[in-house]
Amino acid sequence: MNMRKLLVAGIALLVLLGAFSHWNHRKVHPAPGVLAPDAPVQVNLDDGPRLQHGDVTLATRAHFDITARVLSRKDYSWGADAELIPLDLALGWGRMSDSDVLAKIDISQSGRFYYWHVGEFPIPRREIERSSANMHMIPADAGVKRQLEQVREGQVVHIEGFLVDASRADGWHWRTSMTRDDTGAGACELIYVEQVNVAAP
């Protein structure tokens, strides 16, 4: 096979993979109503165990248990950060899991951040801020990673694991948020995911 045919075949394969990924991650459209009424449950640890993930040390800060609606997902495939954290999930609970409310909020993710915009507030600003968050997912193993790869926008997910601070011997570090009240840089949760289950919306 000559170079031109190889190039065409490679492009066709990329298009097919892109189409499959788009279909696999297609959005779910649940009916109106609060799907995940409860706030995340967090139990802080005074001296939690340290976990090793390749060359990254994870200091466990709290046990974390959340059931929330997936507002958006963003996958990362390049760089050392992507190896540790292959995807982010923007999650919402309380009225931020209600389709009627979310229809009035534009949501996006980029550069490890979650953004929202409204023309007119369907619920108070502070409720949006306290009932949604961008969370960085660190799969505990290959099985958890495969489960996270199947998560779709609009689904309700139950995630259990630990909030962690990540560090390397060269001085690199990444700290988790420990509260749902913060916003902006540093407000994202860094979750070592041990279990993930998807519920039908």
N, C-alpha and C positions, 0 to 999 in steps of 0.2 A: 504494500500500500504506500503510495507516494505521500509527500508532506502535505499537499493540499487536501487529500482525502482524510488524512489524520486530523488536520485542523478542523475540517467540516464535522467529522465524527465527534471530536472533542467539544465543539460548540453545541452540537445537538444533544450530547450527554448533559452538558451544563444546563441547557434549557429544560430538559426532562427532569433533572434533579430539582431545579427551581420550581417547576410546576408541581412536582410531588410534594415538596416542602410547603408550598402555598396551600395545597389541598389538605395536607396533613394538619396544618395549623389554622384552617379556616375558622372563622368566628362563629361562636354559638350565640343564638338570639333568644334568651329566656324571656318568659312573660314578666310583666311588671310585678313588683312586690319585693320586699326585703328578703334576700336569699341567705345572707350570712349575718344574723342579728348581733352576734357577740364580738366584743373586742378581743384581740389576742391575749392569751394567758402567758405571763412571764414570771418565772421564779428565779430571782437573782442568786448567783452562786458566789460565796465569799472566796473560795479557793477551789475552783473547778478544775477538772482534769485538763491536761494539755494533749492535743491530738497532732499527729504528723500527717501532712498531705504533701508527699514529695519532699521538696526542700522548704516547704512552708510550715511553720509552727502555728497552730491554732489554739489560742487561750480561750477556754469556754467561760463566758461571762454570765449566761443565764440559760435555763431550759426554756424553750419557746414552743408554743402550741397555737396554731392559728387556723381558723376556717374562714375563707374569704373568697370573694369573686375576683377572677382574673380580669383586670381592666385593660391590660396590655402586656405583651411579652416582647423581649428583645434578646436575640441570640448574638453571641460574640464568638468568633472562631479564630481570631488572630491575636498573638501576643501572649506574654506570660500570664496576664490577668485572665485571659480567656481560658487558659488551661485550668486555672483554679476555679474560675466563676464563668461557666459557659453560657449562662443566661441570667437575666433579671426579670422579675415579675412585678408589675405594678398591681397591688392588691387593694381591694376595698371591702369594708364591712359596714354594718349598720345601714343607713340610708345610701351609702356609697356602693351598695350591692343591688340597688333598685333600678331596673331598666328605665323607669319614668324619670328618675333623677339624672341618670347617666346620659340620657338622650339630649340633655341640655348642657353637657360638659364635653369639650373637645380634649382628648387625652392622647399623649404621645410620649415616646421615650427616645433618648439620644444621649450618647456620651456618658452612660451610667446614671443618667438622671431621668426623672419622671416629670412631665409637664402637664398642666391642665389650664384650660381657658374657658371662660363663660362670657356670654353676652349679658345675661342677667342671672343672678344667683338663684338656683332652685332650692338650695339649702344654705345656711350661713357659711361664710368662708372658713371660719374656724372649725366647723364640723367637717368640711371637706379635708382640711389639713390633718385633723385628728383621726379621721376614719379612712385614710388611705395612705399608702406608702410605697416607695420603690424598694424592693428587697433583692439583694444579691444572693444567688443560690450556689452553694458549694455542695455538690452531690457527695454523699458518704461513700458510694461505690458505683460500679457500672450499672447495676440494676436500678438504683435511684436515678441515675442520669438518664437512663432510657425512659423511665416514668415521667421525668420532668420534660423530656423532649416531646411527649405526647400532649402536654397541657395546652389548651386552647383558650383564647380570649372569650369571655362570657361564661366559662365553666366555674363551678365552685370547687375549690381544692382544700384539702386538709393537710397541713404540713406540720411535722414535728421534728425537733432537733435542738440545736443550741445556737444562741447568739455568740459570735466569736470575734476576737481580734486576731488578725493575721500578721505574721512577721517572717522575715528571712534574715539569715546571718549577716547579709550585706547592709543591713539597716533599713531595708524597705519595710513598711508597715501599713496596715489598713485597719481602722477601728470601726466597730459597729456602733450604731445608735443604740441607746438603752431606753429610749422613750418614744412614744408616738406623738408627742407634743411638739417636736422640733421640725424645722423646715430648712431647705437649702442645703449647702454643702455639709457633709457629715451627718445628714439626717436619715441616711439609708441603713437598713438592717443588713448585716452580713450573717447569713444563716447556713450552718452546717446541717444539711438536710439528711435525716436518717430515715424518714418515712414520708411518703406523699401518696394521697388518695384523691381521686377525682370523683365527685358526686354529680349525678345528673341534675341539671338546672331545673 
